Amino acid sequence: MEKRSLFVITFIFIVFSNSLIYCQTEQYNNQEFKIDNFSVVKPLSNIEKSKLTIKFNITLSNPLTDYLENPYYLRVELEDENSSVIFTSENSIKVNAKPQFGNDGFCEKNAVSFEIPYSEINLSEGNKNVKLLVFAENVYKDFGQIYSQNLFINVPKLYSYNQQEFYISNIGATSNIEFNKVKGVKIVFDCKLKFQDYQTFGFNENSSLGKYYFYVEMINNENEEEISYLKEGSNVYELLADKEKTYILIHIPFNKINLSKGKYKLTINVYARNADGTVNFGKLFSKEIEIFQPYLYYCELKLDNLEVNYKEYDVTSVLGRVFSKSTSDVGKGFPDTYWIVKTGENSEYYSGVNKNSFSAFSGKAKFYVCDSELVSISVYDHDYTSFDDFIGSFSINHSVGNFQKTYSKLAFNEVGSSNFSFSKILIPHIESQNINLTNFKYQGVSGVKVDLAYKCSKLPEDDLISVVPKLNNCENEQQNFYYIDLSDNDEVIENKGENGNVEIFIPFFDIRDSSLISFDLKTLIAGINLGNIGCKQIISIPKISDSKINVLKISEEMQGKINGYEINFGREISDIYINRNKNIISKIIVSSGNEILKDTIYSVYDINSKNSKIFIPFYKLNSTKLDVSEKLFIDDKSFIISENSLNINLEKPEINEYIIKKVTLKLDENEYYENLFLAIIFDDNYVFESNPKPYKKEMSFETVNFKFKAFSKDKFTVIIFAKDKYEIATEIFKKDLEAKMLESGKIKIKPRTDVKQIVILAE
């Protein structure tokens, strides 16, 4: 009875639940859609020009109390004049049947906006008539098309980012121009673009595709070397491609150009690329300019502490304090304090932001100035919702030349107290220099010794000078090369002081003929390029002999089946050659009279040895005197280390000439073999090979008085091959025989194979 009651209750619950779900589903699917206030948004910005934006209001007929849990989804399509679909939205927009406030019998309007990128519309550029279709659905039902609207649109011509072209005109480059209250080099030009940012594929999703970067390369015409900059980005200009034509001004302050004081002729090269340099558009133009670089100073401003006067700074924070019962500093109108160091109006250093604090973070700013430039420290309150609020600024009046001063409890504007120090130290320059070249041999390696002596103006405290040698070939291409600092036999030059002497050795094997040596000098701490000291004397590579070859041992050996002399050679060569080069090749030629007996090439590095050996068969000797020559060279550098020769006297063993006249065979019957042929091998060479003959039980091969020279203990090989009807050859006999066996005039062999007997007739 209890089980039946439970069953009945369960059944009633299921029926009721299904009925309720059915009613809700019916209500959810019983819906009509009304669209009004349809409009195409007029683009006001370039990002809006990259897409078609449509807006409309949509009202649903049947309000739902659970409208958030039961939304509807809209999507759009575009059709061309031939009713072909040219766009389908991938993402749907959610709308709902929310009841009106105070009148729940009606639904509130839903404001809808669709953005259609032109890059996703399958149409060519130009004015086009299209039809917009709007579709609706929910999780249970597809309502199909609920609205359509004819549109007249203008599709822009689209390009990929790397198709951009820059049309440059009105180029100018001037020195000693003040901009932002600092002097430097001003570069100006007009730039007309092939297309604007909104015409770039993907710009609607990635605004960086509307940006291009011009960067300036400065070349010192005296040594044709690129000049570095003391602050990254000093030579870069960001172009927003939002206009067809733009006037470009790039100002590079003298205090960012890594040159010592002096007059320079420079070539200005301007290039275009993307932000990370992965897309390069090449050089836009070049312009020559003459500048006079002033003295540069290395500066440090070290802030120990800074306190801001108490007052309320952020309106939003004050309001937050009114509505908050928190006892923390957050929301009490405390400033988010940070400080900046500037030269002129250019920011050189930003401190971190100390949130909700009247104290600034301590820190140290490192930068460069010229003598007369304004240096200032400015303090701000960072505002995350609007412009930062100015708190105070102090200008440092530094005198000409080196300067150092400590400021204690300094107050300015709304800064109540600050403690910081400022120092300015003249960047040193080379006052005198001397460089000499001498041919030199170091540990058995020929090369050039380079002696450099220089005198520098006073260095900043604890600073040193790094000296880096450079080697340029006759085409002014920089080379990688190996060198030794002779002062300590190290591969790196020790850092030097104000008065430096450098003595290095460069092996000839790492120098291309007609190269020039120079040295780059740079301070370690400040990283200032003090210049390049070059030698005008061209390095010429003479003929050298850095290796010797000698005979270590001569012995009679049998190599394979041939007897002869094995000659072991020793080689005197510096480990520097072996360790620094992987392609050292030894070419040894052995001759007797005018006849070359052996022409052998060894890789010295591969055999990992300074020794090598060659084998000369007795039968090749036509004299007791051997002439041995070796050419030792570095293959990938075409550099000859040495050329040596030796004379070797040997005993000449007796060599005979042997003649094989005829070979006869007796064979077993074999129905598979159709042809037979004979081969004779001597010193790994087929010296005789007969024509195929039909297979018979008794056969003979005339060798036409085949002759060969051999030492009596040398071995030759007789091979008999049989071929079947498929021309597949099978070796049915093979035998190594000493040459002296032919001296009897007849060799008779009875092998236990298909061959019953072989007779070789000789004289």
Secondary structure, DSSP 8 states (H G I E B T S, - for coil): -HHHHHHHHHHHHHHHHHHHHHHHHHHHH---EEEEEEEE----SHHHHTEEEEEEEEEESS--TTTTTS-EEEEEEEE-TT--EEEE-SS-EEE---EETTEEEEE--EEEEEEEEGGGS---SEEEEEEEEEEEE-SS-EEEEEEEEEEEEEE---B-GGG--EEEEEEEEEEEEEETTEEEEEEEEEEEESS-GGGBTTTTT-GGGGEEEEEEEEEETTTTEE--BSSTTTTEEEEE--SSEEEEEEEEEGGGB---SEEEEEEEEEEEE-TTSSSEEEEEEEEEEEEEE---EEEEEEEEEEEE------HHHHHHHHT----SSTTS----EEEEEEETTEEEEE---BTT-SB---EEEEEEE-TT--EEEEEEE--SSS--EEEEEEEE---SS-EEEEE-S--BTTEEEEEEEEEEEE---EEEEEEEEEEEEETTEEEEEEEEEEEE----TT--EEEEEEEE-TT--EE----EETTTTBSS---B-SEEEEEEEEEGGG--TTBEEEEEEEETTT--EEEEEE--S-B--------EEEEEEEEEEEETTEEEEEEEEEEE--HHHHHH-S-EEEEEEEEETTEEEEEEEEETTTTTSS-EEEEEEGGG--SSEEEEEEEEEEGGGTEEEEEEEEEEE------EEEEEEEEEEEE---SSEEEEEEEEEETTEEEEE---EE--SEEEEEEEEEEEEE-TT-EEEEEEEEEETT--EEEEEEEEEEGGGGGGSEEEE--SSSEEEEEEEE-
